[in-house]
């Protein structure tokens, strides 16, 4: 099932395009990495796919339904979402639990299932033991983990992660890749992840979207004029 796609998409800032001729297809149940050099508009590509940015040219498609015919649930963790200041008042448990509200009315009473999924998500990222800590007290890597836990607590069909392993050591990164692989293989979720650590995660991937120089122009993405999105099979 096609979850998201881009066809001949162009987008930029001011009058200068940073993405041109981007053609991408994301199928359900795939683990997909988005990679490229610094400044290659990887975050922009995610925001275009999610409909947060409107392309200058071309077509962007995001399915409204999952494979069961129900509303598609999307979990999104941006690069900036973990930048809580020291005065952020919420506890870890409260923050992750708030992700369950995305599954229905904001005013509904949370049920046992909601608490169970919150605990499960925190355990999956190794943060259950710190659940009563204030978010502002955490390190950058720990903040990143609880943002991922909040997204997992939503039980998303599509999980979109912008450099989620920032601040993690190698052991934590490998554990995270295993967790994402489990989400795809055991739960049928679709994972799209921006990463610089392609060699580490590559064994788990189904596909790679590589943002690179445009062959005829040689321009680097987001620095002058162009960026070409390629959908490259792994292996």
Phi, psi and omega in degrees: 000133178283121180267317182207153178204159173226136179231116178051046185276138173232138180202152177195190181237138187067234178250004185255120177289141175248344174230129177223145174055039181277124178232115187221142170227133178241120178263153180295146178076023178248149172254112189239134175252142172250123185223167181156171181292166175303138181082012184270014174066033179294316178295322178298319179300316178298316183292328174293316180298324182277355180081012178284332173243146177260126183293151174292317180222161175088182185236136175241132180237132171228119182300144175267348183237152173268185185293343178268359180088003177269170181300132179292126177260128183243128172253126185231127176239111181274173178294325187272348190294338181272004185273055177286141176277171187295342182265006181300122193279343188284150169277165178302313182299315180298318182296311182292321179298329180296338177296336179291337179294337180292346181274355182190209180293140176295341186258003180286152178282131180290140183256177179302321179301321179296317179293322179296317180291326176296313178297316181300316181296319180292323177292324181296329179257008175073029184241007182298322181295342180253017191301335182265003177285151174282142184300322181297345181272353188273159173284170180299318179295322178292321177298320178299319181296319182286333174294320177294318178299319179298319178294318179295325180297337178285350186051059186287152170280324180236123180245118185244120189231125182258102182050059186290343183266009176302129179087357179266145173281175186299318180299318179293321179298315181296321176297323179294317179298322176298318179297315179295321177299321177294319179300322181285308188285322185266331184248357177070020181279159175256128181239126173242125188223125171282132182209151169258344183268058187297323183296326180289317188268345187307321180301339182266347191277150170266324183209161175233132169257116184249123175265123188214182179297148176278128190304314186280337184254331181072015182275135179282143183304135170069003178258327178228286187229332197217160176204130181246126180267119181249139178257102192248120176295145177276144170100000000 
